Amino acid sequence: MSAEPAPAVHRAIVLPISREQAWEAITDADQLACWLADEVELDAREGGAARFAWADGTRRVGVVDELAERRRIAFRWRPEEGDGAGDRAGGGDGAEGAGDRAALPADEGGPLGDESLVELTLDEVEGGTRVSVFEVRTRVLEQGDVPLQPAGVPSAWTPRMAALSACAAVCWA
């Protein structure tokens, strides 16, 4: 029996690329398909639609809530009804390899899971740009108490951030 996943996850990585290049990596559908999901549709503007699909049949849909050009994008996403993913659409244990594209939600709470908020933030740092991801279940956010998953505990975002690093090295080397 596995423990309930943490309702919130935070991960960060420093990429040896400019903020402009990192912005492309987190807002351009083709770049997102390099590291986040197998198929991505993203209208990167406030109110824009988002769709993510993985090879295992898992699909997530969402909407962009906030956008601060070359700084931050925040969107809400949820499993797409009828994707048949069921429990596959969970946060996972982080055992997936960097080449795998497992679905990423922090929510494993039901047949379709819960909606969650994903925030990707960019900060210029020595050596490049820090990309931070924060994902929290919407229902937990509304309650006001957001316990974070410990940094040393693998999450489904762990291999995704590794894939982002690999894509950055290939695309902007």
Stockholm file with secondary structure:
# STOCKHOLM 1.0

chainA/1-173         MSAEPAPAVHRAIVLPISREQAWEAITDADQLACWLADEVELDAREGGAARFAWADGTRRVGVVDELAERRRIAFRWRPEEGDGAGDRAGGGDGAEGAGDRAALPADEGGPLGDESLVELTLDEVEGGTRVSVFEVRTRVLEQGDVPLQPAGVPSAWTPRMAALSACAAVCWA
#=GR chainA/1-173 SS CCCCCCSEEEEEEEESSCHHHHHHHHHCHHHHHHHTCSEEEECCSTTCEEEEECTTSCEEEEEEEEEETTTEEEEEEEECTTCCCGGGGSCCCSCSCTTCCCCCCSCCSSSSCCCEEEEEEEEEETTEEEEEEEEEEHHHHHHTCCCBCCTTSCCTHHHHHHHHHHHHHHHCC
#=GC SS_cons         CCCCCCSEEEEEEEESSCHHHHHHHHHCHHHHHHHTCSEEEECCSTTCEEEEECTTSCEEEEEEEEEETTTEEEEEEEECTTCCCGGGGSCCCSCSCTTCCCCCCSCCSSSSCCCEEEEEEEEEETTEEEEEEEEEEHHHHHHTCCCBCCTTSCCTHHHHHHHHHHHHHHHCC
//
